[in-house]
């Protein structure tokens, strides 16, 4: 096979956007896509806060330092820099805790596992080599049961992240006025532990 562009290859194979999505998986892709886009927006805003907190005036050097840095590390470094050079208020700190405990945890599960619909249309299974789907008939004792997550938890946390991105931008504005990273009017609540 001769080298070809991605577009040429897709056309030669007669792939279509709708044809690539199994209708049974459509909501799964929508839930994961929505969550992932909102997570990325929050991570970008946390990176911007880290740049301000570290007083980094050289965007190229800063980008070189944080490129590929895990979101959990960015939050940790932001907390350290905010305490060292400024201050971190409790309202923002509590929401960063939620981001770490729930959003980063879910993002890592999505990135390092495979989600499939279960027999219950409201539940997805997170499967791996050791955690075989419930529907597999040849499961052995060596296989663990897959972790299960309700589909609404993914998009609900995505909705929280959507507003948390605004809170993070608001924290930047508050810092501009009084050199404190804090929220005056949070758009997000502090979520209870345990989800997802």
C-alpha positions in Angstrom: 0.0 0.0 0.0 1.4 3.4 -1.0 1.5 6.2 1.5 -1.6 8.4 1.5 -3.2 11.2 3.4 -5.6 10.3 6.2 -8.4 11.9 4.2 -7.6 9.7 1.1 -7.5 6.6 3.3 -10.9 7.3 4.9 -12.4 7.9 1.5 -10.9 4.7 0.1 -12.3 2.7 2.9 -15.7 4.4 2.6 -15.8 5.4 6.2 -18.5 7.9 7.3 -18.8 9.7 10.6 -22.1 8.1 11.4 -21.0 4.7 10.2 -18.1 4.7 12.7 -20.4 5.1 15.7 -22.3 2.1 16.9 -25.8 3.5 17.8 -25.5 1.5 21.1 -22.4 3.6 22.0 -23.7 7.0 20.9 -24.5 8.3 24.4 -21.2 6.9 25.7 -19.3 8.9 23.2 -21.3 12.0 23.9 -20.9 11.7 27.7 -17.1 11.1 27.4 -16.6 13.8 24.9 -18.5 16.4 26.9 -16.6 15.5 30.1 -13.3 15.5 28.3 -13.8 18.9 26.7 -14.9 20.5 30.0 -11.9 18.9 31.8 -9.5 20.3 29.2 -10.9 23.8 29.7 -10.4 23.6 33.4 -6.9 22.2 33.1 -6.0 25.0 30.7 -7.3 27.6 33.2 -5.4 25.9 36.0 -2.3 26.2 33.8 -2.9 29.9 33.3 -3.3 30.3 37.1 0.0 28.5 37.6 1.7 30.8 35.2 0.4 33.8 37.1 1.2 32.4 40.5 4.8 31.5 39.5 5.2 35.0 38.0 6.4 33.4 34.8 6.8 36.2 32.2 8.2 34.0 29.4 5.4 31.9 27.9 7.7 29.7 25.8 9.8 28.7 28.9 6.7 28.2 31.0 5.1 26.1 28.2 8.3 24.0 28.1 8.1 23.4 31.8 4.5 22.4 32.0 4.0 20.7 28.7 3.0 17.1 29.4 2.5 17.8 33.1 -0.3 15.8 34.7 -3.3 17.8 35.9 -2.8 16.6 39.5 0.8 18.0 39.4 -0.4 21.3 38.0 -2.9 21.7 40.8 -0.3 20.8 43.4 2.2 23.2 41.9 -0.4 25.9 41.7 -1.3 25.5 45.4 2.4 25.7 46.3 3.1 28.8 44.2 -0.1 30.5 45.4 1.0 30.1 49.0 4.5 31.1 48.3 3.9 34.3 46.2 0.3 35.2 47.0 -2.5 33.5 48.8 -5.1 30.8 48.1 -8.5 31.4 49.4 -10.7 28.6 50.9 -13.5 28.8 48.4 -11.2 28.1 45.5 -9.2 25.6 47.5 -12.3 23.5 48.2 -13.2 23.4 44.6 -9.7 22.4 43.6 -10.1 19.5 46.1 -13.3 18.4 44.1 -11.4 18.7 40.9 -8.6 16.5 42.2 -10.8 13.9 44.0 -13.5 13.5 41.4 -12.6 15.0 38.0 -9.0 13.9 37.8 -9.9 10.5 39.1 -12.6 10.1 36.5 -10.4 11.4 33.7 -7.7 8.9 34.6 -10.3 6.0 34.6 -11.5 7.2 31.1 -8.0 7.5 29.8 -6.7 4.2 31.1 -9.7 1.9 30.8 -12.2 1.1 28.1 -15.8 2.0 28.7 -18.6 -0.1 27.2 -22.4 -0.1 27.8 -23.6 -2.7 30.2 -26.9 -4.6 30.2 -28.3 -1.6 32.2 -28.5 1.3 29.7 -27.8 3.7 32.5 -24.5 2.1 33.5 -21.1 1.7 31.7 -18.5 -0.8 32.6 -14.8 0.1 32.8 -13.0 -2.9 31.4 -9.4 -4.0 31.0 -7.5 -7.2 30.5 -8.1 -8.2 34.1 -11.6 -6.7 34.4 -13.6 -8.5 31.7 -17.1 -7.3 30.8 -20.0 -8.9 32.6 -21.3 -10.2 29.3 -18.2 -12.3 28.5 -19.2 -16.0 28.9 -15.7 -17.3 29.4 -14.7 -15.2 32.4 -12.5 -17.1 34.9 -11.8 -16.6 38.5 -8.7 -14.7 37.5 -10.8 -12.0 36.0 -12.2 -9.3 38.3 -15.6 -7.8 37.8 -15.4 -4.5 35.9 -15.9 -1.2 37.7 -19.3 0.2 36.9 -20.2 3.9 36.6 -23.5 5.5 36.0 -23.7 7.4 32.7 -25.3 10.4 34.3 -22.3 10.8 36.6 -20.0 11.4 33.6 -22.1 14.2 32.1 -23.1 15.7 35.4 -19.4 16.0 36.4 -18.9 17.5 33.0 -21.6 20.1 33.7 -19.9 20.9 37.0 -16.5 21.3 35.2 -18.2 23.6 32.6 -19.0 26.1 35.4 -15.7 25.4 37.3 -13.9 26.7 34.2 -15.7 30.1 34.8 -14.8 29.9 38.5 -11.1 29.5 37.6 -11.3 32.5 35.3 -13.0 34.5 38.0 -10.2 33.6 40.4 -7.7 35.2 38.0 -9.8 38.4 38.0 -9.9 38.4 41.8 -6.2 38.0 41.9 -5.8 41.0 39.6 -7.5 43.2 42.2 -6.1 42.0 45.4 -3.3 39.4 44.8 -5.4 36.6 46.2 -6.5 33.5 44.3 -10.1 33.2 45.5 -13.7 33.2 44.4 -16.1 35.9 45.4 -19.3 34.4 43.8 -18.6 30.7 43.0 -20.8 29.2 40.2 -20.0 25.7 41.4 -20.9 24.0 44.7 -18.4 21.9 46.7 -19.4 18.4 45.8 -19.8 15.6 48.3 -17.1 12.9 48.1 -17.7 9.6 46.5 -18.7 10.5 43.0 -17.7 8.8 40.8 
